[in-house]
């Protein structure tokens, strides 16, 4: 879905303060101008899932900023190594990861860490597919929700994973404490400094995605890989684990 949503669907936004992205300030004239493609992952299967609510709120904002957004529903995704890569849900996730130019990862904090649902999704995204890295050079924003006081354990772990996946993780992040009090009965986030931080994160992600697009290949090019052929790279990064 790429249609920019109306401000009427963002009731907690101050329309005089929300500014469209100045694309010309971020990209070269020859750079691609299609809508940035953003994939959102969230880490809960609950019917009333605050991480899903936050993910949906981010999706609305990103669409207003002109992005094409896809949310991946983790229901039915097998545990890593429980199934083959040909499993329909695994294949769907990997196709979206390849399609995307940036991602948002939203996890609940459970026992001081991200959830297993969140980690399983990331674990199914490989570092390499036939020598092509589906996450390298793509942008990433990280967010978390928690039932208690504000914590940053989950977002810190997500940052580590983003770095491991060779993604460009933006400086800003969101941590929503006592999430049960931050969303209304319809799952919409209430106006607060916490909501405004979510807007900040989405705006920054879009800017970094525009900035990276068209430059990612050059910025992530490495000497060590230039001395290898594509076949050699594929063999090295796709070794069978024993």
Secondary structure, DSSP 8 states (H G I E B T S, - for coil): ------GGG-TT--TTT-----GGGTS-TTS--S--EEEEEE----SS-HHHHHHHHHHHHHHHTT-EEEEE--TT---TTTS-TTSHHHHHHHHHHHH-SEEEEEEEEETTEE-HHHHHHHHHS-S-BTTB-SSTT-EEEEEEE-SSS---HHHHHHHHHHHHTT-EE-S--EEESSGGGTB-TTS-B-SSHHHHHHHHHHHHHHHHHHHHTTTHHHHT--HHHHTS-HHHHHHHHT----
